């Protein structure tokens, strides 16, 4: 059974930093695409960063240059290092792993998709001015 557990959220003042971690079990980090989503009050959930199995990364424009996604295949964890936080970053942050398809005895990776992802329970990040 796949389980993702986020940690590292909290309250911080604008300009501060936080590092989120996602402990993964039942799923191999680095095998398929993984990412971080966030859901702010009154807004739709958005994918803010993703990392492919080859290590290539993508960032949503509002976090580019401030957030860094990384994966540790030895610890089977996913991280998000957030710097220069501002009040617009206040949200619940979710770790997600791309779903898989089982065919002919092999698991194939899907791409990240909210309807097929494996999800963590979320961790609150609150940035005050």
N, C-alpha and C positions, 0 to 999 in steps of 0.2 A: 504494500500500500504506500502510495506517495504521500509524503508529509513535508510541508515547508513551514518553518517557524521563524518569523522575523524578530529581531531585537535591535535595540539601539536608539529607538525613538525617544522623544522627550521634548522639553521646552528649552528654547535658546533665544537669545537676543539677536536682533538683526546684525548681520556681519559675522555671526558665529558659525561654527561647524558641527556636524554630526556625522557619525559613520553607522550606517545600517548594515546588519548582517542577516543572512537567511541560511539557517541550518536545514539541510536537505537530507531526507532519507527515502529509500525506495526508488530513487532516481539518481542517475549518474550525472553530476555536474560536469559540463564540458562536452557532453554527448549531443545535446540538442540546444536550440536557442533558449535563452532565459532572459528575463527582464524585470524591470521595476515599473510599476504603475503607481499613480496617485489619484486620489479622489478627494477634491476639496468641496466644502459645503456649497451647494448651489451650482456646481459645475459637473460636467461629465467626467467619468474616469478616463485618464489619459496615460498612454505609454510614454514614459519619459526617457527611458534608456533600455537598450538591449545589447546582448553580447552573443555572438555566434560561437559554434564549436571551434572555429579556427581562431577565436579571440578578437575578431573584428567587432567594433562597437558602433552604436548609433545613439545620438542624443537629440531630444526635442530642443528646439531653438532656445527656449527660455532657460534651460539648464546648461546649455553648452558652455564649456569653459569653467564651469563652477562645480559640476558633478562628475564623478568618475566611477564607472562600473567595473568590477573585476570579479574573477572567479578563482577559487582555490580548489583545484581538483584533488589535492591530497587531503584536505579537510572536508571536501564535499560541501562547500559553502559559496554563497554569492554575496558580494558586498556592494554598497553604494556609499561612496565618500562624498559628502556634501559640504561645500565651503561657501563663504560669502552669502549666507542664507538671507532671504528677505521675507516679508510678511506674505507675499504671494506663494511662498513655498509651503505654507501651512496646509496640511492635508493628512489623510491616512495613506500610508505608503504600503504597497503590496508587492511581495515577491511573486513571480510567476515563472512557471516552466512550461515550455511548449508540450502540447499533448503528443501522444504517439499512436501509431497504427500498427496492429499486429497482422502480418501477412506472411504466409509460407514459412512460419517458424522464426520470423525476424521482426524486430520492432523498428519501424521507420519514424522519423521525426516529422511532426507537423511544423508549421511556423507558429509564432505566437498569435493567438487569436482568443479573445475573451470568452468565446463559447466553448473552446476546447482546452484551454489552459488548465494546469494544476495551479492552485492558489494557496498562498499563506493566509493567515487570519488578519493581517494588517497591523501596522504600528503607527501610532499618532506622532506627528511632528508639528509642533506649534512654535512659530517664530513671532516674537513680539518686537514692537518698535521701540 
